[in-house]
Structures are given as C-alpha cells and as structure tokens.
Amino acid sequence: MTAIPSPRGFAAAPHPAKIESVLPPFGSREIPQQPTIELERLYRKQRLAAGYRLFGRYGFDMGGAGHITARDPELTDHFWVNPLGVHFSRIKVSDLMLVSHEGEIVQPPEKAPARLNRAAFAIHSQLHEARPDVVAAAHSHSLYGKAWSALGRLLDPLTQDSAAFYDDHALFEEFSGVVLDTSEGQKIARALGPKKAVILQNHGILTVGQSVEAAVWRYLALENACQAQLLAEAAGPTKPMPPEVAKHTAGQVGTELGGLWSFQPYWDIVTEEEPDLFD
C-alpha cells in the first residue's frame, strides 16, 4: 500500500492527555459528539486503542487475527485500524493508521511499519460502505465465538445479557477461507444487513456500533453470550425466554447508548492501568 501526503489535521504531533468520556443522561437518544472534527477524531482513536488493549486482555489475539475499525469523522469513507504485526496489548493511538475504502494507507503509523491486514480491509471497507450509520466494527478469532460459529446457528435468548442480540444478529453461512477479497466482504455486509452483529460460520463473530464503545462492548457481550449458551447446552436442555420477553429485554439492554455506558468501566480500568496507550 502507498502512503500519500497527510490531509488536514492528520500531521504527527504529541498526543494530548485522554479526552474524558461524555456520557448522555439516561433516556437520551443522542450519541455525544466532540465540539470539533479534530477532537472527535482523537476521541475515537483513543477508544479504538483502548478497545485493542481490551481485546489483548481478554485473549482475543489468536495469531494476530482480528481487527477493530473506526470511521473517520471527516473523511467518512476512510477508517482507522491497527497495523498488522503489533500485538493488541501494545497498540497506542500513534500506531493507528488511516485507510481509504480503496485500500490506500493515507496516514501511516508514527513508528510501527505500515502493514495493512488484507482481511481487515476486505471486510471492514465493505461494512463501512454498506452501513453509513456504523462508526465502528469489531472482529476477532475469540475462543467461544469460534466454537459457537461452528454450530451454524443463531443464539437463543437464554439470559438477560444474550437477549441484547435477540432478533438483531445474523448468520453468514458461506465460509470459503480467509477473507482477502472485497467481494467476500460484500457478502458479509449483506448478511449483516441492519443488525448489530453477525455470526460468521466456521470463522467467528463480528459486531458493529454507532460508536467505538458500542462495537467493542457488543463484541465482549456476544463472546460472553456464546460462552453462556455453550455451557448451558452442555449441562442439559435449555429454556429460552418467550419471544415477547426477549424483545422487551432487548430494548432495555441492547441499545447504542447502553453500549456507551457498558464500555465505560472497562475504559476507566484500562486507561488508568495502561496510560501509554495515549502515546
């Protein structure tokens, strides 16, 4: 990939201290935005770096596979992503690189080699193009997500937490090897449709959100839901919620703003314990 001159506002510069979270009041439906494009960009990048650190903590780092992306608030057909080969637990804001939907590295990392994960581009470029409402998307090869994906089924609403995905996740059944072509990314985007998550059969899980926080939190929650159902079914027959109860619960725990609130404690811990992520 070829690096091209930096657009306005992307020049390398010392990164300021963390931008504190702006949490909306309960009952609000508006996702808070920073007052300037530059601050909103940095806000998203800081949470993206924190998301990678969380993936590292939870062991979602199988062979370096996986990727989280954040749409740029100005160049909306570009996204920020990690460079291939840097462990998730070491990702810093300055390591993130800006990639166009054509696969050009528009802004390379400040120090790390500018290596683009081809699967990240093939999948995420198509998701961001198909879903203008999506700010972030998260995918990795986490253990329970992979195990559940091998069953080729949607999750049942067995618990309050798993009900967040009731009637709002999809199944992509056309596994054909490592996703290296954008046509495969288009198929995944079509399978996802307007939903918040997709189970990639024989592959793993993927989540999206209107904020980095929601996408990352949903990944943690979906992995946990896969683990819970695998354990429950191993123990014996399960008792899913009635559809009306599952639908009601989904409206309570599966919202975009719920993702912001749920992510916040993780943000507080990882940024306090690993402040170098802001470098």
VOGU-3710 file (C-alpha; in Angstrom, 3 decimals, decimal comma):
1> mtaipsprgf> 0,000/0,000/0,000  1,182/3,514/-0,721  1,229/6,317/1,817  0,122/9,700/0,474  0,514/13,182/1,976  -1,442/13,753/5,184  -4,794/15,556/4,872  -5,657/18,481/7,087  -5,384/17,727/10,771  -3,501/14,436/10,458
11> aaaphpakie> 0,076/15,657/10,841  2,030/13,835/13,508  2,022/15,725/16,799  2,268/14,931/20,509  -0,962/13,372/21,670  -2,727/15,241/24,478  -3,978/13,567/27,622  -7,053/11,416/27,330  -10,333/13,004/26,407  -12,768/12,120/29,148
21> svlppfgsre> -15,934/10,317/28,207  -19,130/12,262/27,664  -21,953/10,036/28,855  -25,501/11,001/27,889  -28,228/11,235/30,515  -30,445/8,205/30,902  -33,329/8,398/28,470  -31,354/10,374/25,884  -31,102/9,023/22,347  -28,275/11,258/21,166
31> ipqqptiele> -24,707/9,971/20,965  -22,487/12,810/22,248  -20,011/14,349/19,806  -16,890/16,387/20,435  -17,063/20,107/19,509  -14,519/19,878/16,659  -13,605/17,339/13,984  -10,076/17,097/15,368  -11,279/16,318/18,891  -13,855/13,817/17,646
41> rlyrkqrlaa> -11,136/12,079/15,625  -8,857/11,840/18,649  -11,783/10,754/20,849  -12,495/7,827/18,524  -8,823/6,906/18,155  -8,282/6,834/21,909  -11,224/4,489/22,376  -10,072/2,390/19,443  -6,646/1,946/21,044  -8,348/1,075/24,343
51> gyrlfgrygf> -10,526/-1,455/22,504  -7,431/-3,214/21,207  -5,927/-3,267/24,692  -9,136/-4,875/25,985  -9,021/-7,468/23,213  -5,470/-8,230/24,305  -6,538/-8,580/27,935  -9,352/-10,968/27,076  -7,182/-13,132/24,850  -8,866/-12,168/21,576
61> dmggaghita> -5,472/-12,220/19,867  -5,204/-15,592/18,143  -2,184/-15,261/15,865  -2,771/-11,563/15,410  -6,073/-12,251/13,661  -8,864/-9,765/14,212  -9,409/-6,082/13,793  -11,424/-3,150/15,104  -12,045/-0,144/12,880  -13,343/3,375/13,497
71> rdpeltdhfw> -14,734/5,583/10,746  -13,016/8,950/10,423  -15,436/11,775/11,314  -14,264/13,994/8,435  -13,238/11,580/5,679  -16,178/9,269/6,198  -15,052/6,827/3,507  -11,850/6,204/5,483  -11,304/4,250/8,688  -8,662/3,924/11,388
81> vnplgvhfsr> -7,219/0,480/12,047  -4,234/-1,214/13,658  -1,089/-2,089/11,718  -0,592/-5,802/11,147  2,034/-7,357/13,397  1,642/-5,178/16,516  0,142/-7,129/19,407  -3,228/-5,825/20,561  -1,889/-5,344/24,091  0,706/-2,882/22,756
91> ikvsdlmlvs> -1,443/-0,749/20,444  -1,106/3,010/21,000  -3,002/5,903/19,466  0,093/6,729/17,407  0,117/3,187/15,977  -3,288/3,566/14,336  -3,350/4,200/10,611  -5,937/5,763/8,328  -7,044/3,649/5,367  -9,291/4,612/2,456
101> hegeivqppe> -12,018/2,368/1,088  -9,674/1,769/-1,872  -7,041/0,294/0,444  -4,616/3,239/0,466  -2,796/3,951/3,712  -3,494/7,668/3,864  -1,922/8,227/7,280  0,661/5,624/8,352  1,568/4,811/11,955  4,116/7,123/13,504
111> kaparlnraa> 6,606/4,362/14,345  5,221/0,918/13,533  5,563/-0,492/9,995  2,595/0,474/7,818  1,255/-3,027/7,181  -2,421/-3,431/6,349  -4,250/-6,621/7,271  -5,884/-7,622/3,979  -8,784/-9,335/5,732  -9,425/-6,190/7,783
121> faihsqlhea> -9,630/-4,146/4,602  -11,743/-6,676/2,706  -14,317/-6,951/5,478  -14,392/-3,540/7,097  -14,271/-1,400/3,955  -17,430/-3,105/2,750  -19,181/-2,919/6,111  -18,481/0,795/6,437  -19,621/1,408/2,867  -22,834/-0,592/3,248
131> rpdvvaaahs> -23,715/0,862/6,669  -23,256/4,658/6,850  -24,664/4,540/10,392  -21,811/2,317/11,585  -18,898/4,154/13,196  -17,011/1,058/14,344  -16,812/-2,665/13,665  -15,043/-5,359/15,691  -13,974/-8,885/14,771  -11,526/-11,386/16,170
141> hslygkawsa> -10,961/-15,110/16,499  -12,035/-15,404/20,131  -12,499/-18,907/21,507  -16,207/-19,085/22,309  -17,237/-17,085/19,261  -15,356/-19,565/17,083  -16,826/-22,540/18,904  -20,375/-21,237/18,544  -19,831/-20,319/14,886  -19,064/-23,979/14,149
151> lgrlldpltq> -22,673/-24,856/15,015  -24,076/-22,668/12,242  -26,895/-21,313/14,439  -28,179/-18,061/15,844  -28,093/-17,601/19,603  -31,174/-18,174/21,741  -32,355/-15,589/24,305  -31,268/-17,668/27,298  -30,175/-14,831/29,593  -30,775/-11,133/30,082
161> dsaafyddha> -27,395/-10,394/28,528  -27,848/-12,587/25,464  -31,306/-11,079/24,897  -29,496/-7,907/23,768  -28,958/-9,724/20,461  -32,468/-11,125/20,123  -33,686/-10,722/16,548  -30,710/-8,402/15,980  -27,904/-10,695/14,848  -27,419/-12,627/11,627
171> lfeefsgvvl> -25,705/-15,768/10,362  -23,236/-15,787/7,460  -23,007/-19,361/6,178  -20,679/-19,030/3,165  -17,254/-19,651/4,663  -14,738/-20,080/1,829  -11,380/-19,460/3,501  -9,569/-16,344/4,690  -11,423/-13,224/3,550  -8,975/-11,488/1,208
181> dtsegqkiar> -11,319/-10,156/-1,465  -13,816/-7,324/-1,122  -16,498/-9,466/-2,772  -16,438/-11,644/0,346  -16,701/-8,528/2,478  -19,755/-7,500/0,469  -21,386/-10,868/1,195  -20,746/-10,436/4,920  -22,189/-6,913/4,793  -25,316/-8,212/3,062
191> algpkkavil> -25,717/-10,966/5,650  -25,335/-8,456/8,480  -27,947/-6,146/6,969  -29,237/-3,598/9,515  -28,360/-5,752/12,530  -25,740/-5,196/15,234  -23,825/-8,476/14,923  -23,193/-11,436/12,650  -22,006/-14,970/13,360  -19,516/-15,961/10,660
201> qnhgiltvgq> -19,960/-19,722/10,329  -16,698/-21,667/10,854  -14,948/-18,342/11,474  -16,088/-16,306/14,477  -18,197/-13,293/15,391  -18,393/-9,636/14,349  -20,159/-6,654/15,905  -20,870/-3,078/14,831  -21,997/0,115/16,539  -22,646/3,805/16,127
211> sveaavwryl> -19,660/4,379/18,412  -16,392/2,604/19,078  -17,625/1,947/22,600  -20,782/0,159/21,437  -18,963/-2,012/18,892  -16,308/-3,118/21,398  -18,785/-3,687/24,233  -21,033/-5,715/21,925  -18,106/-7,920/20,989  -17,390/-8,625/24,664
221> alenacqaql> -21,087/-9,289/25,258  -21,544/-11,534/22,216  -18,488/-13,609/23,116  -19,925/-13,984/26,610  -23,335/-14,973/25,210  -21,698/-17,651/23,062  -19,873/-18,989/26,112  -23,049/-18,983/28,231  -25,084/-20,915/25,659  -22,336/-23,466/25,087
231> laeaagptkp> -22,166/-24,078/28,845  -25,946/-24,193/29,254  -26,477/-26,653/26,412  -23,661/-28,849/27,711  -25,447/-29,004/31,074  -28,831/-30,026/29,706  -31,987/-28,785/27,952  -32,326/-25,001/27,959  -35,354/-22,756/28,469  -35,216/-19,679/26,208
241> mppevakhta> -37,298/-16,622/27,053  -40,665/-16,231/25,363  -40,336/-14,004/22,269  -42,239/-11,099/23,823  -39,999/-11,122/26,896  -36,843/-11,395/24,774  -37,953/-8,483/22,597  -38,734/-6,326/25,622  -35,393/-7,159/27,237  -33,511/-6,404/24,015
251> gqvgtelggl> -35,000/-2,907/24,051  -33,695/-2,431/27,579  -30,141/-3,786/27,295  -29,264/-3,730/23,609  -29,290/-0,021/22,750  -26,493/2,098/21,290  -26,358/4,283/24,384  -26,326/1,199/26,554  -23,100/0,308/24,786  -21,549/3,620/25,848
261> wsfqpywdiv> -22,428/3,060/29,488  -21,358/-0,577/29,481  -17,965/0,230/27,934  -17,165/2,981/30,449  -15,930/0,829/33,382  -13,578/-1,039/31,042  -12,320/2,289/29,686  -11,666/3,564/33,208  -9,644/0,487/34,154  -7,542/0,111/31,018
271> teeepdlfd> -6,710/3,824/30,722  -5,726/4,059/34,379  -3,566/0,943/34,282  -2,114/1,409/30,776  -1,786/5,169/30,118  0,875/4,519/27,477  -1,959/3,731/25,053  -2,361/7,503/24,644  1,190/7,908/23,264
//
